[in-house]
Amino acid sequence: MIDLKLVDLFSGAGGLSLGFKQAGFKPSFAADFDPYACATYSANLGSHIRQMDLSVMQPSEVVSLIRTHVGDVDVVAGGPPCQGWSIQRRGAASDIRNDLTVRFAAIATGILPKAIVMENVPTLFGKRGQHHLQVVERMLEETGYNYTKRVVDAASFGVPQSRRRAVLVAIRGDVSEHFLFPEPTHEPANFRTVRQAIGDLPSPPHDGSEHPRFRNHRLVLVSKSNLERLSYVPEGGGRLDVPKALQLRCHRNDNGHRHLDVYGRLWWDRPAGTITAMFDNFTRGRFAHPAENRNITAREGARLQSFPDEFVFVGPKKDVARQIGNAVAPAMAKAIGKALAETLRDAERLPQVRQGQLAIRQQPSRRNAYGVQTTA
């Protein structure tokens, strides 16, 4: 069987594309708004990436572009920006970025691939995301897709990080009746640890230059006062270990403050906590090296996300950290991709239309919630 063609929307640096490529898919089209993420994707995965603002383009325009350049598509996948659902967000309950989940579904169902995969934060499946998720599910049902959804922990698939993600997989009705999520490859007793992920990396150069053998392995510059605070924090410790005289006023006045991981060190022999877009600053979470008085580097963060060392990130320090923290962990994507590839390949060995079913392409043309025609 030839490679399964993948379209990756809101692709970021390409973690999902990389994992699916490792699972046997051929990334054929990708799109993201961030120029640095696009540069990283292009450098590592190919020039099929387009810098596009999917939030303002008409879905029908995007569908037409993809059909022209790719033809028939096997899978449309993507992780629409999740900041609107994040438990760390501040401000009003509504967020314009939440609408991108519906826009993603509109484009995906307009393309009418064999399968659709959407990844996001777990709160999408909760009360905050209920309305948008219902719109997405209705769009899938009206277009003839069967879907299943689950919150998965990336650590269960060999990622050395506790990272819970909401994943929805939809299969076109004439292809298969259902998708089975892969069984975990790792149990809590043998989750990959920080030591296994970064323990063999040498210290980054003290002058702030990039390590000559490991790209993106560069010291994060930190103020003297924060280095002094960190020097009191043991492995696995946090801001409560900093002497009171050195603590920030907001921390001294409120030790019930819930962000106890700030100024935190990683544990050597546990998975990391969730790597966020701000992991380059240990004042924002448990992102300090387990033993050295420094922040973890971009390369160490990339390893904790399961990116291989040959995957090089492009852009200024803050942009690189954001690309890594926002990425889909490739090892998790690979596990889901392998299960999906098996489902699609099994379908090729079965009759296309089961008894009592009509193939979607035999049904009348429809338009989804965005007015995109969903039959070729």
C-alpha positions in Angstrom: 0.0 0.0 0.0 1.3 3.5 -0.8 1.8 6.0 1.9 -1.3 7.4 3.4 -1.6 11.1 2.7 -1.8 13.4 5.7 -2.9 17.0 6.0 -1.9 18.8 9.2 -3.8 22.0 10.1 -2.6 24.3 12.8 0.5 22.2 12.6 2.9 24.3 14.7 6.4 23.0 14.5 5.2 19.6 13.3 5.1 17.2 16.2 1.9 15.6 14.9 3.3 15.3 11.4 6.5 13.8 12.6 4.7 11.1 14.7 2.3 10.3 11.8 5.3 10.1 9.4 7.0 7.6 11.8 3.7 5.6 11.7 3.8 5.4 7.9 1.9 8.4 6.7 3.1 10.9 4.1 2.7 14.5 5.3 1.4 16.2 2.1 0.1 19.6 3.2 0.5 21.6 6.4 -0.6 25.1 7.5 0.1 27.4 10.4 0.1 31.1 11.1 3.4 31.3 13.0 6.4 32.1 10.7 9.0 30.5 13.0 6.9 27.3 13.4 6.6 27.2 9.6 10.3 27.6 9.2 10.9 24.8 11.7 8.4 22.5 10.0 9.9 23.2 6.6 13.5 22.5 7.8 12.6 19.2 9.3 9.6 17.8 7.4 9.4 19.5 4.0 8.3 22.5 2.0 4.7 21.5 1.8 4.0 23.8 4.8 2.1 27.0 4.1 2.1 30.0 6.3 -1.7 30.7 6.4 -4.1 32.3 8.9 -6.8 29.7 9.0 -8.8 31.9 11.4 -9.6 34.4 8.7 -9.6 32.4 5.5 -12.8 31.0 4.2 -13.0 27.2 4.9 -14.1 26.6 1.3 -11.0 28.5 0.1 -8.7 26.2 2.2 -10.6 23.1 1.1 -10.1 24.1 -2.6 -6.4 24.8 -2.1 -5.8 21.4 -0.4 -7.8 19.5 -3.0 -5.8 21.2 -5.8 -2.4 20.4 -4.3 -3.0 17.0 -2.6 -6.0 15.5 -4.4 -7.6 12.7 -2.3 -6.6 12.9 1.3 -6.5 10.0 3.7 -6.3 11.9 7.0 -6.8 15.5 8.1 -5.3 16.0 11.6 -4.6 19.0 13.7 -4.5 20.7 17.1 -6.4 24.0 16.9 -4.9 26.6 19.4 -5.9 25.5 22.8 -5.2 28.5 25.0 -8.9 29.3 25.2 -9.5 25.9 26.9 -6.4 25.8 29.0 -6.9 25.6 32.8 -4.0 28.1 33.1 -5.9 30.8 31.1 -7.1 34.0 32.7 -10.0 36.3 31.8 -13.5 35.7 30.4 -14.8 32.2 29.9 -15.2 32.8 26.2 -12.2 33.1 23.9 -12.2 33.7 20.1 -9.6 30.9 19.7 -12.2 28.4 20.8 -14.0 28.8 17.5 -11.0 27.4 15.7 -12.1 23.9 16.8 -15.3 24.4 14.7 -13.3 25.9 11.9 -11.0 22.9 11.9 -13.9 20.6 11.6 -15.5 22.6 8.8 -12.3 22.4 6.7 -11.7 18.7 7.6 -15.3 17.6 6.7 -15.2 19.7 3.6 -12.1 17.7 2.4 -13.9 14.5 3.2 -10.9 12.4 4.1 -11.1 8.8 5.3 -10.3 9.9 8.8 -10.1 13.1 11.0 -8.0 13.5 14.1 -8.3 16.5 16.5 -6.0 17.0 19.5 -6.6 19.5 22.2 -6.5 20.1 26.0 -8.8 17.9 28.2 -11.0 20.8 29.1 -12.4 20.6 25.5 -14.3 17.6 26.7 -15.6 19.3 29.8 -18.1 22.0 30.6 -16.1 24.8 29.2 -15.8 23.1 25.8 -19.2 21.5 25.7 -20.9 23.9 23.2 -18.1 23.9 20.7 -17.6 20.2 20.9 -21.3 19.6 20.3 -21.0 21.7 17.1 -18.0 19.6 16.0 -19.7 16.3 16.7 -22.9 17.4 14.9 -20.8 18.4 11.9 -19.1 15.0 11.9 -22.4 13.1 12.2 -24.1 15.1 9.4 -21.2 14.4 7.1 -21.3 10.6 7.8 -18.4 10.1 10.2 -18.3 7.7 13.2 -16.2 9.2 16.0 -14.7 8.2 19.3 -12.9 10.4 21.8 -10.6 9.9 24.8 -8.4 11.8 27.2 -4.9 10.1 26.9 -1.7 10.7 28.8 1.3 11.0 26.6 3.4 9.2 29.3 1.4 6.0 28.4 3.1 6.1 25.0 6.7 6.6 26.1 6.8 10.3 26.4 8.8 11.2 29.5 6.2 13.7 30.6 2.8 13.7 32.2 0.7 15.3 29.5 -3.0 14.7 29.3 -4.6 15.4 26.0 -8.1 15.2 24.5 -8.1 13.3 21.2 -11.0 12.8 18.9 -10.8 10.4 16.0 -13.5 10.2 13.3 -13.7 7.6 10.6 -15.8 8.0 7.4 -18.8 5.7 7.6 -18.0 3.9 4.3 -14.5 3.1 5.5 -15.0 1.7 8.9 -17.5 1.5 11.7 -15.1 2.5 14.5 -11.6 3.3 15.6 -9.9 1.6 18.6 -7.4 3.7 20.5 -4.1 2.0 21.0 -3.3 0.2 24.2 -0.7 2.0 26.4 2.9 0.9 25.7 4.0 2.1 29.1 2.4 1.7 32.6 3.0 4.0 35.5 5.6 1.7 37.0 7.8 2.0 33.8 7.0 5.5 32.6 10.0 7.1 31.0 11.8 9.4 33.3 13.6 12.8 33.1 16.9 10.9 33.7 16.2 8.6 30.8 15.4 11.5 28.6 18.1 14.0 29.4 20.5 12.4 31.8 23.1 11.8 29.1 23.2 15.4 27.8 26.3 17.4 28.8 25.8 20.8 30.4 25.3 23.6 27.9 28.2 26.1 27.5 28.4 28.6 30.3 28.8 31.5 27.9 25.3 31.1 26.5 26.4 29.8 23.2 24.9 26.7 21.5 26.4 23.4 22.3 28.7 22.3 19.4 27.1 18.8 19.3 23.5 19.4 20.3 21.4 22.0 18.5 19.1 24.1 20.6 21.1 23.2 23.7 21.8 26.7 25.0 21.9 28.1 28.5 18.9 30.1 29.5 20.2 33.3 31.0 18.7 34.0 34.5 19.1 36.9 36.9 21.5 36.5 39.9 18.6 36.9 42.3 16.6 34.0 40.8 19.8 31.8 40.6 20.2 32.5 44.3 16.6 31.5 45.0 17.0 28.3 42.9 20.2 27.3 44.8 18.1 26.5 47.8 15.7 24.3 46.0 16.4 20.6 46.1 15.4 18.0 43.5 11.7 18.0 43.2 11.4 21.1 45.4 9.7 24.4 44.6 9.2 28.0 45.8 8.5 27.0 49.4 12.1 25.8 49.7 13.3 29.4 49.1 14.2 31.2 52.3 11.5 33.6 53.2 13.8 36.6 53.0 14.4 35.8 49.4 10.8 34.9 48.4 8.8 37.3 46.2 6.4 39.4 48.2 3.4 37.7 46.6 4.8 34.4 47.8 5.7 35.5 51.3 2.2 36.9 51.8 0.3 33.9 50.5 1.8 30.5 51.0 -1.6 29.1 50.0 -0.8 30.3 46.5 -1.7 27.4 44.3 1.3 27.6 42.0 3.7 25.7 44.2 5.7 24.4 41.2 7.2 27.8 40.4 11.0 27.9 41.1 10.6 24.1 40.9 13.1 21.5 40.0 12.3 18.4 38.0 12.7 15.0 39.6 15.3 12.7 38.0 13.4 9.5 38.3 9.9 10.6 37.4 8.4 11.9 34.2 8.4 15.7 33.8 5.2 17.6 34.4 3.5 19.2 31.4 6.0 21.1 29.2 4.3 24.4 28.5 5.1 27.2 26.0 6.9 29.0 28.9 9.1 26.1 30.0 12.2 28.3 29.4 11.5 30.1 32.7 11.5 28.2 36.0 9.6 31.1 37.6 6.6 29.9 35.6 6.7 26.2 36.7 8.8 23.1 37.5 11.3 23.7 34.7 14.6 23.8 36.5 17.2 21.1 35.9 17.1 18.4 38.6 20.7 19.0 39.7 22.2 22.1 38.1 21.4 25.6 39.0 19.8 26.5 35.7 16.6 26.2 33.6 16.3 23.2 31.3 17.3 24.1 27.7 15.3 24.0 24.6 16.9 20.7 23.6 16.1 19.2 27.0 12.5 20.4 26.6 12.4 18.9 23.2 13.6 15.5 24.5 10.9 15.7 27.2 8.4 16.1 24.4 10.0 13.0 22.6 11.5 15.0 19.7 14.7 13.4 18.3 17.9 15.4 18.5 18.1 15.8 14.7 14.8 17.8 14.8 16.1 21.4 15.0 13.9 24.3 16.0 14.2 27.7 14.3 13.7 31.1 15.7 14.4 33.3 18.8 14.5 31.7 22.2 11.0 32.5 23.3 9.6 31.4 19.9 11.5 28.1 20.1 10.1 27.4 23.6 6.6 28.2 22.4 7.0 25.8 19.5 8.2 23.0 21.7 5.6 23.6 24.5 2.7 23.8 22.1 3.7 20.8 20.0 1.9 17.4 19.9 4.3 14.9 21.5 5.6 12.9 18.5 5.7 9.6 20.4 2.0 9.9 21.3 1.1 10.9 17.7 3.0 7.9 16.4 1.0 5.5 18.6 -2.3 7.0 17.5 -1.1 7.1 13.9 -0.1 3.4 13.9 -3.5 2.4 15.2 -5.2 4.6 12.6 -3.1 3.3 9.8 -4.0 -0.3 10.8 -7.7 0.7 10.8 -7.5 2.2 7.3 -5.4 -0.7 5.9 -7.9 -3.2 7.4 -10.7 -1.4 5.6 -9.0 -1.9 2.3 -9.2 -5.6 2.8 -13.0 -5.4 3.4 -15.9 -4.6 1.1 -16.2 -0.8 0.8 -19.9 -0.7 1.6 -21.2 -3.0 4.3 -24.7 -4.5 4.0 -27.3 -1.9 4.9 -25.0 1.1 4.4 -24.7 3.6 1.7 -21.3 4.9 0.7 -20.9 8.6 1.4 -20.0 9.3 -2.2 -23.4 7.8 -3.2 -25.3 10.3 -1.0 -26.5 13.7 -2.1 -24.1 16.6 -1.8 -24.2 18.3 1.6 -22.8 21.5 3.0 -21.5 21.7 6.6 -22.0 24.4 9.1 -19.6 26.7 7.3 -21.3 26.1 4.0 -18.5 23.9 2.6 -19.7 21.3 0.1 -18.7 17.9 1.6 -18.7 15.7 -1.5 -16.2 15.9 -4.2 
